[in-house]
Amino acid sequence: MLKTKICGVEFRNPLMLAAGIMGSSASSMNWILRSGAGGVVSKSFSINPHPGYVNPTTVAVDGGIINAIGLSNPGVENFKEELKKVDHENNVVIASIYGATPDEFSTLVSEVQEHVDMIELNISCPHAMEGYGASIGQDCNLSHKIVSASKDAAEIPIIAKLTPNVTDITEIAKTCEDAGADALSLINTLGPGMKINIDVARPVLANKFGGMSGRAIKPIAISNVYSVYETVDIPLIGVGGIYTFEDVVEFIYAGAGAVQIGTAIMDEGVEVFSKINEGLEEFMSKKGFSSIDEMIGLAHEEL
């Protein structure tokens, strides 16, 4: 009942680990898979190791958290070893990659594609260093070049992860589709945001600014998925503020075929996946749905 397909890749349920949370090692990704996720997205990694920002890198705010990790990672050669150890049996493994140029992205695709089922392009991080993340995803021309180069090098599906921090997300979505993206993930964190420590009159985060995730961004994510669903003809993956099966249903009704969960794990623990799956299955039975496909985009239909 809970099975869903994205770009021909079958997931046993529509829940995935989102990039950035517990995706740094095979052991943590396998834990997530054993806890009920149908797939995992690794932490974003680059060609060379990157230290990221110094602590503090996260701070709690009303409705979520603000983080500026700085895309820290051990580099592709080290990360490949972790990806090899993730349990692929009946699970979907997705690598999240980032770079500054088309060549960097295509190189990463070539390096890791034999170890994963799909690749997600991080062109949307709002607190990345200059030339990375949202600086790409806010520009149609750059987005097209990065997606096109990645597709040229790919033998597996390519997902572009979009930023909400744009004037019109449908314009970027259509650009990525035209460049060959097989699917889209939306949204990445909102922002940049800031929290100030009033005792010392200084920003809490070492980077000052960070991206906001958590419950507060869900309405924006739902809106973005809804709008993009009406613009493109490729599958969508919903991300942002998902804590309950009701949240998942909203994303599916808006047009997503699957979802990713991140911040909720910090608040609810890894049990959040099994709880959502159980609630989702009960909801579908009660409403008479036999598959996720029957639910996708229902919010767009005329009453």
C-alpha positions as CSV (number, residue, x, y, z in Angstrom):
1,M,0.0,0.0,0.0
2,L,2.8,2.4,0.9
3,K,5.0,1.7,-2.1
4,T,5.8,4.6,-4.4
5,K,8.0,5.1,-7.5
6,I,10.2,8.1,-8.3
7,C,11.8,8.0,-11.8
8,G,11.2,4.2,-12.0
9,V,13.0,3.6,-8.6
10,E,10.6,1.9,-6.2
11,F,10.5,2.9,-2.5
12,R,8.8,0.5,0.0
13,N,7.2,3.6,1.5
14,P,7.4,7.4,0.7
15,L,9.6,8.4,3.6
16,M,13.2,9.3,3.2
17,L,16.0,10.7,5.4
18,A,16.6,14.3,4.2
19,A,20.2,15.4,3.5
20,G,22.1,17.0,6.4
21,I,20.7,14.9,9.3
22,M,22.3,11.6,10.2
23,G,23.6,11.1,6.7
24,S,27.3,11.3,7.4
25,S,28.0,7.6,8.0
26,A,26.8,4.2,6.8
27,S,25.9,3.2,10.4
28,S,23.6,6.1,10.9
29,M,21.9,5.8,7.5
30,N,21.4,2.1,8.1
31,W,19.9,2.9,11.5
32,I,17.4,5.2,9.7
33,L,16.6,2.5,7.2
34,R,16.0,-0.1,10.0
35,S,13.8,2.5,11.7
36,G,11.3,2.5,8.8
37,A,12.5,4.9,6.1
38,G,12.2,3.7,2.6
39,G,15.3,5.6,1.5
40,V,18.1,7.8,2.7
41,V,19.8,10.9,1.3
42,S,23.4,11.3,2.4
43,K,24.8,14.5,3.8
44,S,26.0,16.7,1.0
45,F,29.6,16.1,0.0
46,S,32.1,17.6,-2.4
47,I,35.2,16.5,-4.3
48,N,37.6,17.6,-1.7
49,P,37.2,17.5,2.1
50,H,35.7,20.7,3.6
51,P,35.8,21.6,7.3
52,G,32.6,23.7,7.3
53,Y,32.0,26.4,9.9
54,V,33.1,26.4,13.6
55,N,30.6,25.9,16.4
56,P,28.0,26.9,17.2
57,T,26.4,25.8,14.0
58,T,22.8,25.2,15.1
59,V,20.4,27.1,17.4
60,A,16.8,26.4,18.3
61,V,14.1,29.1,17.5
62,D,10.4,29.1,17.8
63,G,9.0,26.6,15.2
64,G,12.3,25.0,14.3
65,I,16.1,25.4,14.2
66,I,18.6,27.6,12.3
67,N,21.7,25.9,11.1
68,A,24.9,26.9,9.4
69,I,27.0,23.7,9.2
70,G,28.9,25.0,6.2
71,L,28.6,21.8,4.1
72,S,31.4,20.1,6.1
73,N,32.3,16.7,4.7
74,P,35.3,14.4,4.3
75,G,35.4,14.5,0.5
76,V,34.1,12.1,-2.2
77,E,36.8,9.4,-1.8
78,N,36.0,9.0,1.9
79,F,32.3,9.3,1.4
80,K,32.3,6.5,-1.3
81,E,33.5,4.1,1.4
82,E,30.5,4.9,3.6
83,L,28.0,4.6,0.7
84,K,29.4,1.1,-0.1
85,K,28.4,0.0,3.4
86,V,24.8,1.3,3.3
87,D,22.3,-1.6,3.1
88,H,20.9,-1.4,-0.4
89,E,18.6,-4.4,-0.1
90,N,15.0,-3.2,-0.5
91,N,16.2,0.3,0.3
92,V,16.9,3.4,-1.9
93,V,20.2,5.2,-1.4
94,I,20.6,8.7,-2.7
95,A,23.9,10.7,-2.7
96,S,23.6,14.5,-2.1
97,I,26.5,16.3,-3.9
98,Y,27.6,19.9,-4.2
99,G,30.2,21.9,-6.1
100,A,30.8,25.3,-7.7
101,T,31.1,24.4,-11.4
102,P,29.5,22.1,-13.9
103,D,32.7,20.1,-14.0
104,E,32.8,19.6,-10.3
105,F,29.2,18.2,-10.3
106,S,29.8,15.9,-13.3
107,T,33.0,14.6,-11.7
108,L,31.1,13.8,-8.5
109,V,28.3,12.1,-10.5
110,S,30.8,9.9,-12.3
111,E,32.6,9.0,-9.0
112,V,29.6,7.9,-6.9
113,Q,26.8,6.7,-9.2
114,E,27.8,3.1,-9.1
115,H,27.2,3.1,-5.3
116,V,23.8,4.7,-5.2
117,D,20.3,4.5,-6.8
118,M,19.9,8.3,-7.4
119,I,21.8,11.5,-7.0
120,E,20.5,14.7,-5.5
121,L,22.1,18.0,-6.5
122,N,22.4,20.5,-3.7
123,I,22.0,23.8,-5.5
124,S,20.0,25.3,-2.7
125,C,21.9,25.6,0.6
126,P,21.3,29.2,1.9
127,H,24.4,29.4,4.1
128,A,27.0,27.8,1.7
129,M,30.2,29.5,0.8
130,E,30.2,31.9,-2.1
131,G,29.7,30.1,-5.4
132,Y,27.9,27.1,-3.9
133,G,24.4,26.2,-2.9
134,A,21.7,28.8,-3.3
135,S,24.0,31.0,-5.3
136,I,23.5,28.4,-8.0
137,G,19.9,27.6,-7.4
138,Q,18.8,31.3,-7.5
139,D,20.2,31.7,-11.0
140,C,18.3,30.0,-13.9
141,N,21.4,30.0,-16.1
142,L,23.7,28.4,-13.5
143,S,21.0,25.9,-12.5
144,H,20.6,24.8,-16.1
145,K,24.4,24.4,-16.6
146,I,24.8,22.4,-13.4
147,V,21.8,20.1,-14.0
148,S,22.7,19.6,-17.7
149,A,26.3,18.7,-16.9
150,S,25.2,16.3,-14.2
151,K,22.7,14.6,-16.5
152,D,25.4,14.2,-19.2
153,A,27.5,12.3,-16.8
154,A,24.7,10.2,-15.2
155,E,23.4,6.8,-15.8
156,I,21.0,7.0,-12.9
157,P,18.2,9.5,-12.1
158,I,19.2,13.1,-11.1
159,I,17.2,15.1,-8.6
160,A,17.7,18.9,-8.3
161,K,17.0,20.2,-4.8
162,L,15.5,23.7,-5.0
163,T,15.6,26.7,-2.7
164,P,12.5,28.6,-1.7
165,N,14.6,31.8,-1.4
166,V,13.8,33.0,-4.9
167,T,11.3,35.3,-6.6
168,D,9.6,32.5,-8.5
169,I,10.4,28.9,-7.7
170,T,8.4,27.7,-10.7
171,E,10.9,29.4,-13.0
172,I,13.8,27.6,-11.5
173,A,11.9,24.3,-11.5
174,K,11.1,24.6,-15.2
175,T,14.7,25.5,-15.9
176,C,15.9,22.3,-14.1
177,E,13.3,20.2,-15.9
178,D,14.4,21.6,-19.3
179,A,18.0,20.9,-18.4
180,G,17.1,17.2,-17.9
181,A,16.4,16.8,-14.2
182,D,14.5,13.6,-13.6
183,A,12.9,14.8,-10.4
184,L,12.9,17.8,-8.0
185,S,13.2,18.0,-4.2
186,L,11.7,21.1,-2.6
187,I,12.3,22.8,-0.4
188,N,15.7,23.4,1.2
189,T,15.9,25.5,4.3
190,L,14.4,29.0,4.4
191,G,16.5,32.0,5.0
192,P,19.1,33.0,5.8
193,G,17.9,33.6,9.3
194,M,19.5,34.8,12.5
195,K,19.2,34.6,16.3
196,I,21.0,37.1,18.5
197,N,22.1,36.4,22.1
198,I,20.9,39.5,23.9
199,D,23.3,39.0,26.9
200,V,26.3,39.6,24.7
201,A,24.6,41.4,21.8
202,R,26.1,39.0,19.2
203,P,24.6,36.5,16.7
204,V,24.5,33.0,18.2
205,L,25.8,31.2,15.1
206,A,29.5,31.4,14.3
207,N,28.5,32.1,10.7
208,K,25.9,34.7,11.9
209,F,23.3,33.5,9.3
210,G,21.8,30.1,8.8
211,G,19.0,28.2,7.1
212,M,15.7,27.6,9.0
213,S,14.1,24.2,9.1
214,G,11.3,22.7,11.1
215,R,7.5,23.0,11.6
216,A,7.4,26.7,10.8
217,I,8.5,26.2,7.2
218,K,6.0,23.5,6.2
219,P,3.3,25.9,4.8
220,I,5.8,27.5,2.5
221,A,7.1,24.1,1.4
222,I,3.5,22.9,0.7
223,S,2.8,26.0,-1.3
224,N,6.0,25.6,-3.3
225,V,5.2,21.9,-4.1
226,Y,1.7,22.9,-5.1
227,S,2.9,25.6,-7.5
228,V,5.7,23.5,-9.0
229,Y,3.4,20.5,-9.6
230,E,1.3,22.7,-11.9
231,T,4.5,23.8,-13.8
232,V,6.5,20.6,-14.5
233,D,5.9,17.0,-15.6
234,I,8.6,15.3,-13.5
235,P,8.2,13.8,-10.0
236,L,8.4,15.9,-6.9
237,I,9.8,15.1,-3.5
238,G,8.4,17.2,-0.6
239,V,10.7,18.5,2.2
240,G,10.1,20.8,5.1
241,G,8.6,20.6,8.5
242,I,7.2,17.0,8.3
243,Y,6.5,15.5,11.7
244,T,3.2,13.5,11.3
245,F,1.4,11.4,8.7
246,E,-1.0,14.3,8.2
247,D,2.0,16.4,7.1
248,V,2.9,13.7,4.6
249,V,-0.7,13.6,3.2
250,E,-0.6,17.3,2.7
251,F,2.6,17.1,0.6
252,I,1.2,14.2,-1.4
253,Y,-2.1,16.0,-2.1
254,A,0.0,19.0,-3.1
255,G,1.8,16.9,-5.7
256,A,4.7,15.1,-4.1
257,G,5.3,11.4,-4.7
258,A,7.6,11.0,-1.7
259,V,8.9,13.1,1.2
260,Q,12.1,13.7,3.1
261,I,12.3,14.1,6.9
262,G,15.1,15.9,8.8
263,T,14.5,18.2,11.7
264,A,11.7,16.0,13.2
265,I,14.4,13.3,13.9
266,M,16.1,15.7,16.3
267,D,12.8,16.3,18.1
268,E,11.0,12.9,17.8
269,G,13.8,10.4,17.4
270,V,14.2,7.9,14.6
271,E,10.9,6.4,15.7
272,V,9.2,9.2,13.7
273,F,9.5,7.0,10.5
274,S,7.6,4.0,11.9
275,K,5.0,6.2,13.5
276,I,4.3,8.1,10.3
277,N,4.1,4.9,8.2
278,E,1.6,3.4,10.6
279,G,-0.5,6.5,10.7
280,L,-0.3,6.9,6.9
281,E,-1.4,3.3,6.3
282,E,-4.4,3.7,8.6
283,F,-5.4,6.9,6.9
284,M,-5.2,5.4,3.5
285,S,-7.3,2.4,4.6
286,K,-9.9,4.6,6.1
287,K,-10.1,6.8,3.0
288,G,-10.2,3.9,0.6
289,F,-6.8,4.5,-1.0
290,S,-4.9,1.4,-2.2
291,S,-1.8,3.3,-3.4
292,I,0.2,6.5,-3.0
293,D,-0.3,7.2,-6.7
294,E,-4.1,7.6,-6.1
295,M,-3.3,10.5,-3.7
296,I,-0.7,12.5,-5.6
297,G,-2.0,15.9,-6.6
298,L,-5.5,15.5,-5.3
299,A,-5.6,19.0,-4.0
300,H,-5.5,20.3,-7.6
301,E,-8.6,18.5,-8.7
302,E,-11.9,20.4,-9.2
303,L,-14.5,19.6,-6.6
